[in-house]
């Protein structure tokens, strides 16, 4: 599955965003890191820049799953998340 999102830097300074990833789980199950494969993304957003980010996730088994949130780390310090469910 592929998810495209736009990330915008509203600041007048560059920001560094690391480990951008999707957090998913199968319906009626607890989330497990072993259920999905994915590549975490790292980006730099320049002042006032907007970038399209493409995140891919590969389920390891068949079934219906839910994207719970998008997680990332800002400046290698602050853990952030956008909750989708």
C-alpha positions in Angstrom: 0.0 0.0 0.0 1.2 3.5 -0.8 0.3 6.6 1.1 1.1 10.1 -0.2 1.1 13.1 2.2 2.2 16.7 2.1 4.5 18.1 4.8 4.9 21.8 5.1 7.4 23.8 7.0 5.7 27.1 8.1 8.9 28.3 9.8 11.7 30.6 8.5 14.3 27.9 9.4 15.0 24.4 8.1 13.6 21.5 9.9 14.9 17.9 10.0 12.3 15.1 10.1 13.5 11.5 10.7 11.9 8.0 10.9 8.7 9.0 9.1 6.6 5.8 9.2 3.0 4.4 9.2 1.7 2.5 12.2 -0.8 -0.1 11.2 -2.7 -3.0 12.7 -4.9 -5.8 11.4 -8.6 -5.4 12.3 -9.5 -7.1 15.6 -5.8 -7.4 16.6 -3.2 -5.5 18.6 -0.5 -3.7 16.6 2.7 -5.7 16.0 5.9 -4.6 14.3 6.2 -8.1 12.8 3.0 -7.8 10.7 4.3 -5.2 8.2 7.5 -4.2 6.4 8.3 -0.7 5.5 11.2 1.8 4.9 11.3 4.8 7.2 11.9 8.1 5.4 14.1 11.0 6.5 13.7 14.5 5.0 14.8 18.1 5.4 12.2 20.8 4.8 13.7 24.1 4.0 12.1 27.4 5.1 8.5 27.6 3.9 8.9 24.5 1.8 6.2 21.9 1.1 7.2 18.3 0.0 5.2 15.3 -1.1 6.2 12.3 0.9 5.4 8.7 -0.3 5.2 6.0 2.4 5.0 2.4 1.4 3.9 -0.5 3.7 4.0 -4.2 2.9 1.7 -6.5 4.8 3.2 -9.9 5.6 -0.1 -11.7 5.6 -3.5 -11.3 4.0 -6.3 -9.5 5.8 -7.9 -6.1 6.3 -5.7 -3.6 8.2 -6.1 -0.1 9.6 -3.6 2.8 9.4 -3.6 4.1 12.9 -1.2 7.0 12.7 1.9 8.5 11.1 4.9 8.9 13.3 8.1 10.9 13.0 11.0 12.4 15.0 11.6 16.1 14.7 15.3 17.2 15.0 16.2 13.7 16.3 14.7 14.7 19.7 10.9 15.2 19.6 8.6 12.2 18.9 5.5 13.3 16.9 2.4 11.5 15.6 -0.6 12.3 13.6 -3.5 10.1 14.8 -5.8 8.8 12.0 -8.1 6.6 13.9 
